[in-house]
C-alpha cells in the first residue's frame, strides 16, 4: 500500500506563469512580499506585521474580485453576442 502523498508541485505552474496575464494581482503579491521584508527589516512586532498583512490581503481580495468580475463580464458579453449577433454593445445611451 502506498502511503506517500502525491507530489502536487508536478502539475502546478509558477506564480509568474499563473499571474502573467493578471498584472494587478501579480503586483499585489509582490507588494505583500516587499511588505514582509520591510516589516522584518524594521523590527516590527508580530501585531504590527499582522495589521500590515491583513490590509494587504484585503486589497488582494478586492483585486481578485475585480479581476473575476471583469472576466465574467467579458465572457457574458461574448456569449450574448454569439447567441444574437445583432445585440447593441453595452454603453451609455445617447439622446
N, C-alpha and C positions, 0 to 999 in steps of 0.2 A: 504494500500500500504506500503510495506516495504522499508524504505529509508536508512536502515543501510547498510554499506559496508560489504561484506563478510570478515571474518577473514582469511586473506591469510596465516597466520602463521600455520594454522592447517595442511596443506599439504606440508609444507616446511621442508627440512632436516636441521640439524645444519651445520655450516660451517665445523666442524670436519668430519661429515658424507659425505658432498659433496666433500671435498678435501682430504679425507683419502687415495684415490688412486692416488692423484696428489701431491706428497710431495714437488715438487719445487714451485708450486703455493701456497700451504699452508704455506710454509716457507716465501714466499714473502709477503703474507698477514700479517703474524706475524711480519715481519720486518717493515712493514708500521706502525703497531700498536706501535711497540717499538720506531720508529722514532717520532711518535706523542708525546708519553710520554716523550721522551728525549727533544724534542723541547719545551714542556711546562716547563720541569724542568730547562732548560737553560734560560728561559725567552725570547725566540726568538720573533722577531717582526712577524706580520702577513705575511709580504713579504718574510721573511726568511723561515717561515714554508711552505708557498706556493711553493717556489722554491724546497724545500726538497720533498714535497708531489708530485709535478709534476714529479720529477726524479724517485721516487719510482713507481708511476703509469705507467710511460713509461716502466720501467723494468718489471712490472707486465704484461703489454700489450705484450711485446716481449715474455715473458714466456708463456702466454696464446696461442699466435700464434704458438710457438714451440710445445707446448703440442698438439694442434689441428693438426698440420702438421704430427707429429709422429703417432698419432692415425689414421689419414686419410691414411697414407702410409701403416700402418699395415692392415687396412680394405681393401684397394685396392689390396694388395698382397694376402690376404686370398681369396677375390672374384676371382682374376685371377687364383689362384691355384684350386679353386672349378670348374671353367669353364674348365680348362685344367691342369690336374694334372702333365703333363709331362713338364711343364714350368721349366726352369732353374732359380734357385734363383738369385736375383739381386746381383751383386758383380762385382768387377774389373775383367776384362778379363785377363786370364793368357796366356802368349805367348807360 
